């Protein structure tokens, strides 16, 4: 099946500190906008829509290892990783009885390890943020913990519009990158922590003015492609594509932003298939079921 969508924002430039578009003249503004409008009008479609088991009703985070799709449920659910086929069938459940799911929000992997992001912080009150490092080899039961905090945060009082919440994690060389869900400013800050277990001050390395709150992330090392999902009102969700992502050149990023063409849902995970195709999952809405979508841009 295919459902069509439309582009909601075209080639918006995020340059960390600028406010919106900058042009030499209003006439140049008009001509450049027209050029972008004509040459970058893409369409989105849902290539497939697969119902997932109810046990992953709060699916948040996606990874693919050995042709299995791995997901997890977010806060206060059992500390499990769920291994699924690409047809949505449950293959097995990997349980971690010694762990607690405070607010698991994402996962990522490298060649040896899976990293579970226990980084949800809805009201800026948590002091126990961590990333859990477990081997890809399910026979290896070892667990390591990467504890961190945001050095800029000195106020842990309850806030409805939180600043230091996060739901997005990627593996980047020897580091992990966290993308915040800054409700107050509708931006995402990028923080870096090492993959080595320990206690760290997360290092702020950049900001992207996405004018929405980021709910998921994935990165393809070979393609240097970063993708995010985000929402501005928790009704409509978007895919944000950033090509040539490099933390050494993080001050001049460009991104394209596309509406995800699905009905009201909650999207908190994304996985790159190729430059134009992505897996996303949606949580079970009222009386509904969680779903796995293949989206084509």
TORTI-73750 format. One record per residue (C-alpha): x, y, z; residue number from 1; residue in three letters. Coordinates in nm, 2 decimals. Layout:
<rs>
       u       v       w    n  res
       X       Y       Z  NUM  ala
...
</rs>
This chain:
<rs>
       u       v       w    n  res
    0.00    0.00    0.00    1  unk
    0.11    0.36   -0.05    2  unk
    0.00    0.68    0.12    3  unk
    0.11    1.01   -0.03    4  unk
    0.24    1.30    0.17    5  unk
    0.38    1.64    0.11    6  unk
    0.69    1.84    0.20    7  unk
    0.64    2.08    0.48    8  unk
    0.97    2.25    0.48    9  unk
    1.23    2.28    0.20   10  unk
    1.61    2.31    0.23   11  unk
    1.60    2.51    0.55   12  unk
    1.95    2.60    0.66   13  unk
    2.05    2.55    1.02   14  unk
    2.37    2.74    1.09   15  unk
    2.38    2.74    1.47   16  unk
    2.32    3.10    1.58   17  unk
    2.14    3.24    1.27   18  unk
    1.77    3.31    1.29   19  unk
    1.60    3.19    0.98   20  unk
    1.70    3.28    0.63   21  unk
    1.97    3.54    0.55   22  unk
    1.99    3.71    0.21   23  unk
    2.16    4.01    0.06   24  unk
    1.83    4.16   -0.04   25  unk
    1.45    4.09   -0.03   26  unk
    1.46    4.04   -0.41   27  unk
    1.73    3.77   -0.37   28  unk
    1.52    3.61   -0.10   29  unk
    1.23    3.58   -0.34   30  unk
    1.43    3.44   -0.63   31  unk
    1.61    3.19   -0.41   32  unk
    1.29    3.07   -0.24   33  unk
    1.14    3.02   -0.59   34  unk
    1.44    2.82   -0.70   35  unk
    1.42    2.60   -0.39   36  unk
    1.04    2.56   -0.44   37  unk
    1.08    2.44   -0.80   38  unk
    1.38    2.21   -0.76   39  unk
    1.31    2.04   -0.42   40  unk
    0.95    1.95   -0.42   41  unk
    0.96    1.59   -0.31   42  unk
    0.68    1.35   -0.22   43  unk
    0.66    1.09    0.06   44  unk
    0.48    0.76    0.06   45  unk
    0.42    0.47    0.29   46  unk
    0.55    0.16    0.11   47  unk
    0.44   -0.08    0.38   48  unk
    0.25   -0.08    0.71   49  unk
    0.29   -0.38    0.94   50  unk
    0.12   -0.44    1.27   51  unk
    0.35   -0.53    1.55   52  unk
    0.29   -0.75    1.86   53  unk
    0.10   -0.57    2.14   54  unk
    0.40   -0.64    2.37   55  unk
    0.59   -0.35    2.20   56  unk
    0.30   -0.11    2.24   57  unk
    0.53    0.17    2.34   58  unk
    0.80    0.10    2.08   59  unk
    1.08    0.36    2.11   60  unk
    1.41    0.30    1.92   61  unk
    1.51    0.08    1.63   62  unk
    1.82   -0.11    1.53   63  unk
    1.88   -0.39    1.28   64  unk
    2.13   -0.67    1.36   65  unk
    2.17   -0.99    1.16   66  unk
    1.85   -0.91    0.97   67  unk
    1.65   -0.88    1.29   68  unk
    1.47   -0.56    1.39   69  unk
    1.53   -0.47    1.76   70  unk
    1.31   -0.23    1.95   71  unk
    1.23   -0.15    2.32   72  unk
    0.95    0.00    2.52   73  unk
    1.00    0.33    2.70   74  unk
    0.95    0.43    3.06   75  unk
    0.85    0.20    3.34   76  unk
    0.82   -0.10    3.11   77  unk
    1.01   -0.43    3.16   78  unk
    1.39   -0.40    3.08   79  unk
    1.37   -0.60    2.76   80  unk
    1.49   -0.58    2.40   81  unk
    1.25   -0.72    2.15   82  unk
    1.38   -0.90    1.84   83  unk
    1.14   -0.90    1.54   84  unk
    1.14   -1.01    1.18   85  unk
    1.08   -0.76    0.91   86  unk
    0.73   -0.90    0.89   87  unk
    0.67   -0.79    1.24   88  unk
    0.68   -1.13    1.40   89  unk
    0.83   -1.17    1.75   90  unk
    1.15   -1.38    1.73   91  unk
    1.26   -1.36    2.09   92  unk
    1.27   -1.13    2.39   93  unk
    1.61   -1.05    2.55   94  unk
    1.55   -0.97    2.92   95  unk
    1.79   -0.79    3.16   96  unk
    1.66   -0.87    3.51   97  unk
    1.93   -0.67    3.68   98  unk
    1.84   -0.35    3.51   99  unk
    1.55   -0.11    3.55  100  unk
    1.38    0.07    3.27  101  unk
    1.36    0.42    3.42  102  unk
    1.29    0.58    3.08  103  unk
    1.45    0.39    2.79  104  unk
    1.41    0.60    2.48  105  unk
    1.64    0.48    2.20  106  unk
    1.91    0.23    2.11  107  unk
    2.20    0.22    1.87  108  unk
    2.48   -0.02    1.79  109  unk
    2.83   -0.06    1.66  110  unk
    3.01   -0.38    1.55  111  unk
    3.03   -0.52    1.90  112  unk
    2.78   -0.36    2.13  113  unk
    2.42   -0.23    2.17  114  unk
    2.37    0.09    2.36  115  unk
    2.04    0.15    2.54  116  unk
    1.96    0.51    2.61  117  unk
    1.80    0.55    2.95  118  unk
    1.79    0.92    2.89  119  unk
    1.43    1.02    2.91  120  unk
    1.38    1.32    3.14  121  unk
    1.03    1.46    3.08  122  unk
    1.04    1.72    3.35  123  unk
    1.41    1.79    3.39  124  unk
    1.42    1.63    3.73  125  unk
    1.64    1.32    3.67  126  unk
    1.99    1.30    3.81  127  unk
    2.06    0.94    3.70  128  unk
    2.09    0.96    3.32  129  unk
    2.27    0.67    3.17  130  unk
    2.35    0.46    2.86  131  unk
    2.36    0.09    2.91  132  unk
    2.62   -0.11    2.70  133  unk
    2.55   -0.47    2.63  134  unk
    2.72   -0.71    2.39  135  unk
    2.55   -0.79    2.05  136  unk
    2.63   -1.16    2.13  137  unk
    2.33   -1.26    2.33  138  unk
    2.53   -1.54    2.51  139  unk
    2.75   -1.27    2.67  140  unk
    2.56   -1.15    2.98  141  unk
    2.79   -0.86    3.07  142  unk
    2.65   -0.51    3.13  143  unk
    2.84   -0.18    3.15  144  unk
    2.70    0.16    3.24  145  unk
    2.79    0.50    3.10  146  unk
    2.66    0.76    3.35  147  unk
    2.65    1.12    3.24  148  unk
    2.50    1.46    3.32  149  unk
    2.45    1.79    3.14  150  unk
    2.70    2.04    3.29  151  unk
    2.48    2.33    3.18  152  unk
    2.20    2.21    3.40  153  unk
    2.19    2.35    3.75  154  unk
    1.81    2.35    3.81  155  unk
    1.64    2.02    3.86  156  unk
    1.30    2.16    3.95  157  unk
    0.99    2.03    3.77  158  unk
    0.93    2.19    3.43  159  unk
    0.65    2.13    3.19  160  unk
    0.86    2.26    2.90  161  unk
    1.18    2.07    2.97  162  unk
    1.52    2.15    2.83  163  unk
    1.72    1.84    2.92  164  unk
    1.49    1.57    2.80  165  unk
    1.62    1.34    2.52  166  unk
    1.50    1.05    2.31  167  unk
    1.77    1.01    2.05  168  unk
    2.11    0.84    2.04  169  unk
    2.35    0.75    1.77  170  unk
    2.69    0.58    1.75  171  unk
    2.96    0.80    1.61  172  unk
    3.32    0.66    1.59  173  unk
    3.43    0.62    1.95  174  unk
    3.15    0.83    2.10  175  unk
    2.78    0.84    2.15  176  unk
    2.58    1.15    2.04  177  unk
    2.27    1.25    2.23  178  unk
    2.01    1.48    2.06  179  unk
    1.80    1.66    2.32  180  unk
    1.42    1.71    2.30  181  unk
    1.42    2.08    2.40  182  unk
    1.05    2.17    2.43  183  unk
    1.12    2.52    2.56  184  unk
    1.32    2.63    2.26  185  unk
    1.21    2.38    1.99  186  unk
    1.57    2.30    1.91  187  unk
    1.80    2.00    1.96  188  unk
    2.14    2.02    2.13  189  unk
    2.40    1.76    2.04  190  unk
    2.59    1.62    2.33  191  unk
    2.89    1.38    2.31  192  unk
    2.99    1.11    2.56  193  unk
    3.25    0.83    2.53  194  unk
    3.16    0.47    2.48  195  unk
    3.37    0.37    2.77  196  unk
    3.19    0.30    3.10  197  unk
    3.23    0.57    3.36  198  unk
    3.09    0.90    3.49  199  unk
    3.09    1.19    3.25  200  unk
    3.00    1.55    3.18  201  unk
    2.83    1.54    2.85  202  unk
    3.00    1.77    2.60  203  unk
    2.78    2.01    2.41  204  unk
    2.91    2.02    2.05  205  unk
    2.63    2.18    1.85  206  unk
    2.27    2.30    1.81  207  unk
    2.03    2.25    1.53  208  unk
    1.73    2.49    1.50  209  unk
    1.48    2.22    1.39  210  unk
    1.18    2.43    1.51  211  unk
    1.03    2.11    1.66  212  unk
    1.12    1.85    1.92  213  unk
    1.34    1.56    1.82  214  unk
    1.20    1.21    1.90  215  unk
    1.45    0.97    1.73  216  unk
    1.78    0.96    1.54  217  unk
    1.99    0.73    1.32  218  unk
    2.32    0.76    1.15  219  unk
    2.48    0.58    0.85  220  unk
    2.86    0.60    0.88  221  unk
    2.93    0.51    0.52  222  unk
    2.68    0.76    0.38  223  unk
    2.75    1.02    0.64  224  unk
    2.37    1.05    0.66  225  unk
    2.20    1.16    0.98  226  unk
    1.82    1.14    1.01  227  unk
    1.59    1.26    1.29  228  unk
    1.22    1.24    1.36  229  unk
    1.05    1.53    1.52  230  unk
    0.71    1.69    1.60  231  unk
    0.59    2.04    1.67  232  unk
    0.25    1.95    1.81  233  unk
    0.26    1.57    1.88  234  unk
    0.00    1.52    1.61  235  unk
    0.22    1.55    1.30  236  unk
    0.57    1.40    1.27  237  unk
    0.85    1.47    1.04  238  unk
    1.17    1.31    0.90  239  unk
    1.47    1.55    0.90  240  unk
    1.76    1.45    0.67  241  unk
    2.11    1.59    0.72  242  unk
    2.37    1.49    0.46  243  unk
    2.75    1.50    0.51  244  unk
    2.71    1.50    0.89  245  unk
    3.05    1.54    1.05  246  unk
    3.11    1.67    1.40  247  unk
    3.42    1.85    1.28  248  unk
    3.21    2.05    1.05  249  unk
    2.90    2.10    1.26  250  unk
    2.86    2.47    1.22  251  unk
    2.72    2.47    0.87  252  unk
    2.46    2.19    0.84  253  unk
    2.18    2.19    0.59  254  unk
    1.86    1.98    0.63  255  unk
    1.55    1.89    0.45  256  unk
    1.23    1.83    0.65  257  unk
    0.94    1.60    0.54  258  unk
    0.61    1.52    0.69  259  unk
    0.56    1.15    0.77  260  unk
    0.24    1.06    0.58  261  unk
    0.06    0.86    0.85  262  unk
   -0.25    0.94    1.06  263  unk
   -0.23    1.06    1.41  264  unk
    0.03    0.86    1.59  265  unk
    0.35    0.88    1.80  266  unk
    0.68    0.82    1.62  267  unk
    0.99    0.77    1.84  268  unk
    1.22    0.56    1.62  269  unk
    1.38    0.56    1.28  270  unk
    1.63    0.33    1.09  271  unk
    1.80    0.41    0.76  272  unk
    1.75    0.16    0.48  273  unk
    1.90    0.38    0.21  274  unk
    1.91    0.75    0.13  275  unk
    1.54    0.75    0.04  276  unk
    1.39    0.48    0.25  277  unk
    1.35    0.44    0.62  278  unk
    1.18    0.22    0.88  279  unk
    0.98    0.40    1.16  280  unk
    0.76    0.26    1.43  281  unk
    0.46    0.41    1.59  282  unk
    0.33    0.35    1.94  283  unk
   -0.02    0.19    1.99  284  unk
   -0.28    0.47    2.00  285  unk
   -0.60    0.42    2.20  286  unk
   -0.75    0.08    2.10  287  unk
   -0.48    0.05    1.83  288  unk
   -0.17   -0.15    1.77  289  unk
    0.20   -0.05    1.74  290  unk
    0.31   -0.04    1.37  291  unk
    0.62   -0.07    1.16  292  unk
    0.62    0.16    0.85  293  unk
    0.85    0.16    0.56  294  unk
    0.87    0.53    0.44  295  unk
    1.00    0.64    0.10  296  unk
    1.10    1.00    0.03  297  unk
</rs>
